[in-house]
Each structure stands twice: as structure tokens, then as C-alpha cells.
């Protein structure tokens, strides 16, 4: 189960910490091929994975160019596993134009 794998203490230092630098090109060699599976792996991998990643990058670039997103003091994100992983109670953000 990806949810468990992505937070397992045997595979990650500080498994519950938000550390995006783990996935920088300089750190890619430290990750096993099947250590992080956002779209599954093997013969049943998600057929839309490439499109989803391209779409996410484009959408994020458009929004980040136009707006600034800041967490509010009340924001305490905690992941909840449903059909997809979501932040419990949503993700309240303060949005302002750039």
C-alpha cells in the first residue's frame, strides 16, 4: 500500500516530515526505484501518470505566477487516506494577488 510505504521508518528518514528536497535530482540516487510510488508501479501503473504530472506542473505554474498562497495560523495539515490522500479538514490558505 503506497500510503504505508511512503511513511515507513525503514525507508525514510523522518517519514512523517515534509521534506521535498528528498526528490531533488541530486538525491535521486539515494531512492530505490520502488520506494516512492505516487502512481503505482509495474504492469498496472496508472496510464495517466505522465499527463497528470504535466497538468499539475502547468496548473501550478499559472497559479503561482498570478497569486501568492500563505497558510493561515489555523492551518494544521494532516494527511487522510480516502480514494486519494487529502488534508484533513481541507487546506485553508490566504490567497493574494501578486
N, C-alpha and C positions, 0 to 999 in steps of 0.2 A: 504494500500500500504506500503510494508516494507520500502521503501525509506523515506516516511514521518514519519512513526512510529519510525524509528531508529534515527530521528533527532528532535523529538517533545519535546518542552520545558516542557511539563507536566510529561514526563517520564524520562528525563535525565538532570543531572546537566551538564552544558556546553555541549549542544547537538552537537555542531559542532567541538568540540575538539577531538583530537586523544588521547584517554585515555585507552589503552589496559588493564590497571590494573582493570578496571571495571569487567573484566571477570575472574579474579583470583579466585581460589577456595574459598578463604576467603571472597570474595564479592558476591558469587553466591546467597546467601540467600536474598540479597537486590534486586535481579531482579525478576520480575514477570515472570512466565513461557512463556507468550506470548509478552514480552517486546522486545525481540530480536529474529528475525525470518530469519536467513540467508538462510534457505531452505524452508520457508513456515511453515505451521502448520496444524494440523487437518488431516482429511482423504485424503487430496490432497497434502500432504507434498512430497517433492522431494524423489523419490525412490533411487536416487544415493547419498543422503546426506552423509551416512556413508563412502561410497567408496571415495567420493570427499574429505572428511576431512582426511582420511588415506593417500590418494595420495598426498595431499598438504603437510602434515607433512613430508612424506618421501622425496619428491622433495626438500622441503626447507632444510631439514637436510643434504642432499647430497650437495646441492649448498653452504650452509653456512660453511660446513667443508672445502670446496675447495677454496672458494672465499670470498672476503670482498666486501660489497656493501656500497658505500657512496653517499649521494646526492650531486649534483653539486650546486654551488652557484645560478645557474639559476633555479633550480628545485623549483617549486611552485605548489605542487599537489592540485587539486581541483576536487571533485567528479562530474561526469557527468552521468546521468541516461540514458542508452541505453538499449539494451537487458539485459546487465549486467552493474553493476556500474564500471566505468573506470575513471582513472585520465585524466582530460582534457589536451590534448597535449602530452599524454604519460607520462612516468616517467623516465626522463634521470638520469642515475646513473653512477658513476665511479666504474668499476669493476676491482679488482686487485687480483692476486693470493695470497693465504696465505702462 
